Amino acid sequence: HISAQQAILDGEIAALDQRGLPSFERLQSRINVSDASSIATLSRNLPVVLYLFDVLYLDGYDLRGVPLLEPQKLLQEILKPGALVRYSEDFSGGPALYEAARLQGLEGIVGKRAASFYESRRGSDWIKYKILNTESLVLCGFTAGERDYFGALVLGIYAHQGSGRKLTWA
């Protein structure tokens, strides 16, 4: 899959759901499995995919001091993608990508400054944009409980019904 004598690559393992989207729950069932027959069964029934997105070292050259776009081009040249190993595409147009990720129900995206260099930790040039699903709710009251002040909040949400809105339980 990799046309190189020696390479250090960065990527992420994902277990995909029926829609082809990463599923953390599916990945969890693969973690810490050490029995050979269980591994073989999981490989058939719950395969994982390695998405590669960076080259740190390639055949004697440390690429961590090279702007990100160059190692990403090299990765595309040396990688022959397959069913288990894939190239993670890079995209420009962050707001549109964020909206597409939100519509797919993904966790978020990582924005990387194109002129930045590889970093082994998060910095100001690499920012994770989490997708937060928010909703406006109405505080209707609270229930008594064993806590000092209240047990639970009673929340409502306005739902569109016909030509009007109706307050329903959240």
Backbone torsions as a table, in degrees:
resi	resn	phi	psi	omega
1	HIS	NA	-31.4	-177.5
2	ILE	-112.7	123.5	178.3
3	SER	-89.5	79.7	179.7
4	ALA	-161.6	151.8	173.7
5	GLN	-76.2	-46.5	178.5
6	GLN	-139.5	136.4	178.8
7	ALA	-152.9	143.7	169.5
8	ILE	-116.8	119.6	-174.7
9	LEU	-117.9	156.5	175.8
10	ASP	-118.5	138.6	-179.7
11	GLY	-165.6	-170.7	-179.2
12	GLU	-142.1	136.8	177.4
13	ILE	-88.0	136.8	179.5
14	ALA	-137.6	141.6	169.3
15	ALA	-102.5	123.8	-173.6
16	LEU	-95.1	145.1	176.8
17	ASP	-85.4	-171.4	-176.9
18	GLN	-63.7	-24.8	179.5
19	ARG	-88.2	-3.9	-178.2
20	GLY	87.0	15.7	179.9
21	LEU	-101.4	148.0	179.3
22	PRO	-60.8	138.3	179.0
23	SER	-128.8	112.1	179.4
24	PHE	-64.3	-36.5	179.6
25	GLU	-61.6	-42.3	178.3
26	ARG	-67.0	-37.4	179.5
27	LEU	-66.4	-37.4	-179.3
28	GLN	-57.8	-34.6	-178.7
29	SER	-71.1	-12.6	178.9
30	ARG	-94.6	-17.9	-174.9
31	ILE	-74.3	140.1	175.7
32	ASN	64.8	20.1	174.9
33	VAL	-86.7	124.5	-176.4
34	SER	-120.4	-14.4	179.6
35	ASP	-72.9	126.6	-174.7
36	ALA	-58.1	-41.7	-178.8
37	SER	-70.1	-35.4	176.6
38	SER	-66.1	-40.0	178.6
39	ILE	-62.5	-44.8	179.6
40	ALA	-61.8	-43.3	179.0
41	THR	-63.9	-45.6	179.4
42	LEU	-64.4	-36.2	178.8
43	SER	-61.1	-35.5	178.7
44	ARG	-79.8	-44.2	-172.1
45	ASN	-90.9	-23.7	-177.1
46	LEU	-142.5	67.4	-175.5
47	PRO	-68.0	155.4	174.3
48	VAL	-115.8	160.1	-179.5
49	VAL	-126.2	139.4	174.5
50	LEU	-100.2	116.2	175.3
51	TYR	-96.7	117.5	179.4
52	LEU	-97.7	138.6	-179.6
53	PHE	-135.4	-9.2	179.4
54	ASP	-146.8	150.2	171.6
55	VAL	-114.3	122.9	179.0
56	LEU	-95.8	-31.7	-175.7
57	TYR	-147.5	136.6	-179.4
58	LEU	-146.1	113.3	173.7
59	ASP	44.6	54.0	175.1
60	GLY	94.9	-2.6	-177.4
61	TYR	-116.9	124.5	174.3
62	ASP	-81.9	116.8	-175.2
63	LEU	-100.8	7.3	-177.8
64	ARG	-67.9	-20.4	178.7
65	GLY	-96.6	11.5	-179.2
66	VAL	-104.8	135.3	178.3
67	PRO	-52.0	141.3	-170.5
68	LEU	-48.6	-36.6	-174.6
69	LEU	-63.0	-34.0	-178.8
70	GLU	-68.2	-51.6	176.9
71	PRO	-60.8	-32.3	178.4
72	GLN	-66.3	-37.5	175.6
73	LYS	-64.8	-42.0	177.4
74	LEU	-60.5	-42.2	179.9
75	LEU	-59.6	-42.0	178.6
76	GLN	-63.0	-33.0	-179.6
77	GLU	-74.6	-36.9	-173.9
78	ILE	-93.1	-15.4	-176.0
79	LEU	-94.3	129.4	170.3
80	LYS	-106.5	98.2	-176.6
81	PRO	-62.4	152.4	177.5
82	GLY	-146.8	-162.2	-177.8
83	ALA	-68.0	-32.4	-175.6
84	LEU	-102.4	-22.6	-179.5
85	VAL	-125.7	125.9	-176.1
86	ARG	-133.6	158.7	175.2
87	TYR	-90.6	129.3	177.1
88	SER	-85.6	108.4	-177.3
89	GLU	-58.3	145.8	171.9
90	ASP	-103.3	147.2	-174.8
91	PHE	-129.8	145.9	167.3
92	SER	-100.8	169.3	-179.2
93	GLY	81.8	60.2	-176.7
94	GLY	-51.7	-48.0	-178.8
95	PRO	-59.5	-39.7	178.9
96	ALA	-68.8	-39.4	177.8
97	LEU	-65.0	-42.2	178.0
98	TYR	-59.1	-44.9	-180.0
99	GLU	-64.8	-40.4	177.8
100	ALA	-64.1	-41.0	178.2
101	ALA	-65.1	-39.1	178.5
102	ARG	-63.6	-43.7	-179.4
103	LEU	-65.4	-28.4	178.8
104	GLN	-84.2	-8.2	-179.4
105	GLY	80.2	24.3	-179.8
106	LEU	-80.7	164.6	-176.6
107	GLU	-72.0	-34.6	-178.2
108	GLY	164.3	-169.4	177.8
109	ILE	-135.3	161.7	175.0
110	VAL	-113.1	123.6	177.1
111	GLY	-96.1	127.7	179.7
112	LYS	-122.9	129.0	176.0
113	ARG	-65.8	125.0	-173.7
114	ALA	-58.5	-33.2	-178.5
115	ALA	-86.1	0.0	-178.1
116	SER	-78.5	170.7	179.6
117	PHE	-108.4	166.6	179.1
118	TYR	-62.2	134.5	176.7
119	GLU	-126.8	136.4	179.2
120	SER	-83.7	-3.1	177.5
121	ARG	-138.9	166.3	178.5
122	ARG	-71.3	141.7	177.3
123	GLY	-143.4	-168.9	-177.2
124	SER	-72.6	-17.5	179.0
125	ASP	-88.5	-14.6	178.6
126	TRP	-125.3	115.6	-176.3
127	ILE	-127.4	131.7	175.7
128	LYS	-89.2	125.4	177.3
129	TYR	-104.6	101.8	179.3
130	LYS	-76.7	143.7	177.0
131	ILE	-91.9	118.8	-179.3
132	LEU	-109.0	122.6	176.1
133	ASN	-93.4	117.4	-177.2
134	THR	-118.8	160.3	179.3
135	GLU	-148.6	144.7	175.1
136	SER	-89.5	124.4	-177.9
137	LEU	-119.8	160.1	178.4
138	VAL	-108.0	126.9	176.0
139	LEU	-80.5	111.9	-175.3
140	CYS	-98.2	-19.5	-178.5
141	GLY	159.8	-160.5	178.8
142	PHE	-151.5	163.8	178.1
143	THR	-107.6	154.6	175.1
144	ALA	-73.5	154.0	-179.9
145	GLY	-162.6	-170.5	-177.5
146	GLU	-81.0	-11.9	178.4
147	ARG	-73.7	170.5	-177.4
148	ASP	-62.8	-35.1	-172.2
149	TYR	-114.5	-45.0	-179.1
150	PHE	-159.3	167.1	179.9
151	GLY	-90.7	-53.3	-177.9
152	ALA	-153.6	157.3	175.1
153	LEU	-83.9	146.1	173.4
154	VAL	-105.6	116.4	-175.0
155	LEU	-117.1	149.5	176.9
156	GLY	-129.1	162.9	177.4
157	ILE	-139.8	141.8	177.9
158	TYR	-81.3	123.9	177.3
159	ALA	-111.3	139.7	177.0
160	HIS	-74.9	129.1	-178.9
161	GLN	-138.7	111.6	-177.7
162	GLY	64.4	-126.4	-179.7
163	SER	-95.9	-1.0	-177.5
164	GLY	-124.1	-168.0	178.0
165	ARG	-123.1	145.7	179.3
166	LYS	-129.4	135.0	177.9
167	LEU	-78.0	122.6	178.5
168	THR	-126.1	164.4	179.8
169	TRP	-64.0	142.0	177.7
170	ALA	-92.2	NA	NA
